[in-house]
Amino acid sequence: MAITKTSGLSSVDYELSYTAKGNIPRGIIGQISIKPGKTVSQEIPLGTCSDVCHYDQDVSVINLVLKVTKTDGKTYQVEKSLD
């Protein structure tokens, strides 16, 4: 995920849910701190990582919720299904 227009933003929280092989529901949550005026990017692996990453197979039904907090303290939310 990359955020290019960061002016006026302080942070972005994300919730990513999806279905993996075997119809297993999975999810990831996280937060990205923003430095205004700087492009930020975050790699979000679909799977589990400790010493080695094990990526989920047959990923489908991807839903993304972004909660954007602006520098004035106001919070906005958007939801999107990804194909």
Secondary structure, 3 states (H helix, E strand, C coil): CEECCCCCEEEEEEEEEEEECCCEEEEEEEEEECCCCCCEECCCCCEEECCCEEECCCCEEEEEEEEEEECCCCEEEEEEEEC
